[in-house]
């Protein structure tokens, strides 16, 4: 396995120690990997590329993959937000791209070292070239499923991220604490309802009947987890709020659906600083 990254501290840690993962029971394992920082260092073009960068880095990653993904290869995005698939397809062609979502959680403890935070699964769109990645993920012990409705897949996670991530980032609290503060819990519900209304206006059927129940279930299941947006804020990094609440607000404007809460959260998170 080869990892390509741009974070100097992360690259150095991975080269020295490998990927270090702390399990829920406190046990820790290290997995050796080859680490590069540019396509020129890739020895052979890859057949499968997992795209896990932040949404604001997708266009750069797509340009890099042009030089190191095999002609019959597949780039699979498991990123937050929407717009990532389009960015990859613009550089690689839609036939070489697939999209998925994951509800697996993790907390970054230090460069190259993370703690598992909440069980979950990986759902991928059905694609002519996706059989190998599905098999590899299943062999690794992950719960994997496929779906034909990629749009529902993306918006199902977008609604949840839009309701949880910005509130945890602004209040600097773990996911579960959103449920313990009545006013915050109500705000989370309204945020989810706005995003779901935007999806409905586009005739997108979400993969659950009640967005509020779905969001609260995720917050409960990942109660101890620090959302990725909170982790970005705590380390002074750019966030993905443009691709999450910003995406909801922009889609709402196009669809004629008011999204005042999502728009406000979008602005507030951006106001914290950085490129997010």
MORABEL-V844693 format. One record per residue. N is the residue number from 1. SS is DSSP state (H for helix, E for strand, L for the rest). Layout:
n:N ss:SS
n:N ss:SS
//
This chain:
n:1 ss:L
n:2 ss:E
n:3 ss:E
n:4 ss:E
n:5 ss:L
n:6 ss:L
n:7 ss:L
n:8 ss:H
n:9 ss:H
n:10 ss:H
n:11 ss:H
n:12 ss:H
n:13 ss:H
n:14 ss:H
n:15 ss:H
n:16 ss:H
n:17 ss:H
n:18 ss:L
n:19 ss:E
n:20 ss:E
n:21 ss:E
n:22 ss:E
n:23 ss:L
n:24 ss:L
n:25 ss:L
n:26 ss:L
n:27 ss:L
n:28 ss:E
n:29 ss:E
n:30 ss:E
n:31 ss:E
n:32 ss:L
n:33 ss:L
n:34 ss:E
n:35 ss:E
n:36 ss:E
n:37 ss:L
n:38 ss:L
n:39 ss:H
n:40 ss:H
n:41 ss:H
n:42 ss:L
n:43 ss:L
n:44 ss:L
n:45 ss:L
n:46 ss:E
n:47 ss:E
n:48 ss:E
n:49 ss:E
n:50 ss:E
n:51 ss:E
n:52 ss:L
n:53 ss:L
n:54 ss:L
n:55 ss:H
n:56 ss:H
n:57 ss:H
n:58 ss:H
n:59 ss:H
n:60 ss:H
n:61 ss:H
n:62 ss:H
n:63 ss:H
n:64 ss:H
n:65 ss:H
n:66 ss:H
n:67 ss:L
n:68 ss:L
n:69 ss:E
n:70 ss:E
n:71 ss:E
n:72 ss:E
n:73 ss:E
n:74 ss:E
n:75 ss:E
n:76 ss:E
n:77 ss:E
n:78 ss:L
n:79 ss:L
n:80 ss:L
n:81 ss:L
n:82 ss:L
n:83 ss:L
n:84 ss:H
n:85 ss:H
n:86 ss:H
n:87 ss:H
n:88 ss:H
n:89 ss:H
n:90 ss:H
n:91 ss:H
n:92 ss:H
n:93 ss:L
n:94 ss:H
n:95 ss:H
n:96 ss:H
n:97 ss:E
n:98 ss:E
n:99 ss:E
n:100 ss:E
n:101 ss:E
n:102 ss:E
n:103 ss:L
n:104 ss:L
n:105 ss:L
n:106 ss:E
n:107 ss:E
n:108 ss:E
n:109 ss:E
n:110 ss:E
n:111 ss:L
n:112 ss:L
n:113 ss:E
n:114 ss:E
n:115 ss:E
n:116 ss:E
n:117 ss:L
n:118 ss:L
n:119 ss:L
n:120 ss:L
n:121 ss:L
n:122 ss:E
n:123 ss:E
n:124 ss:E
n:125 ss:E
n:126 ss:L
n:127 ss:L
n:128 ss:L
n:129 ss:L
n:130 ss:L
n:131 ss:H
n:132 ss:H
n:133 ss:H
n:134 ss:H
n:135 ss:H
n:136 ss:H
n:137 ss:H
n:138 ss:H
n:139 ss:H
n:140 ss:L
n:141 ss:L
n:142 ss:L
n:143 ss:L
n:144 ss:E
n:145 ss:E
n:146 ss:E
n:147 ss:E
n:148 ss:L
n:149 ss:L
n:150 ss:H
n:151 ss:H
n:152 ss:H
n:153 ss:H
n:154 ss:H
n:155 ss:H
n:156 ss:H
n:157 ss:H
n:158 ss:H
n:159 ss:H
n:160 ss:H
n:161 ss:H
n:162 ss:H
n:163 ss:H
n:164 ss:H
n:165 ss:H
n:166 ss:H
n:167 ss:H
n:168 ss:H
n:169 ss:H
n:170 ss:H
n:171 ss:H
n:172 ss:L
n:173 ss:L
n:174 ss:L
n:175 ss:H
n:176 ss:H
n:177 ss:H
n:178 ss:H
n:179 ss:H
n:180 ss:L
n:181 ss:L
n:182 ss:H
n:183 ss:H
n:184 ss:H
n:185 ss:H
n:186 ss:H
n:187 ss:H
n:188 ss:H
n:189 ss:H
n:190 ss:H
n:191 ss:H
n:192 ss:H
n:193 ss:H
n:194 ss:H
n:195 ss:H
n:196 ss:H
n:197 ss:H
n:198 ss:H
n:199 ss:H
n:200 ss:H
n:201 ss:H
n:202 ss:L
n:203 ss:L
n:204 ss:L
n:205 ss:L
n:206 ss:L
n:207 ss:L
n:208 ss:L
n:209 ss:L
n:210 ss:L
n:211 ss:H
n:212 ss:H
n:213 ss:H
n:214 ss:H
n:215 ss:H
n:216 ss:H
n:217 ss:H
n:218 ss:H
n:219 ss:H
n:220 ss:H
n:221 ss:H
n:222 ss:L
n:223 ss:L
n:224 ss:L
n:225 ss:L
n:226 ss:L
n:227 ss:L
n:228 ss:H
n:229 ss:H
n:230 ss:H
n:231 ss:H
n:232 ss:H
n:233 ss:H
n:234 ss:H
n:235 ss:L
n:236 ss:L
n:237 ss:L
n:238 ss:L
n:239 ss:L
n:240 ss:L
n:241 ss:H
n:242 ss:H
n:243 ss:H
n:244 ss:L
n:245 ss:H
n:246 ss:H
n:247 ss:H
n:248 ss:H
n:249 ss:H
n:250 ss:H
n:251 ss:H
n:252 ss:H
n:253 ss:H
n:254 ss:H
n:255 ss:H
n:256 ss:L
n:257 ss:L
n:258 ss:L
n:259 ss:L
n:260 ss:H
n:261 ss:H
n:262 ss:H
n:263 ss:H
n:264 ss:H
n:265 ss:H
n:266 ss:H
n:267 ss:H
n:268 ss:H
n:269 ss:H
n:270 ss:H
n:271 ss:L
n:272 ss:L
n:273 ss:L
n:274 ss:L
n:275 ss:L
n:276 ss:L
//
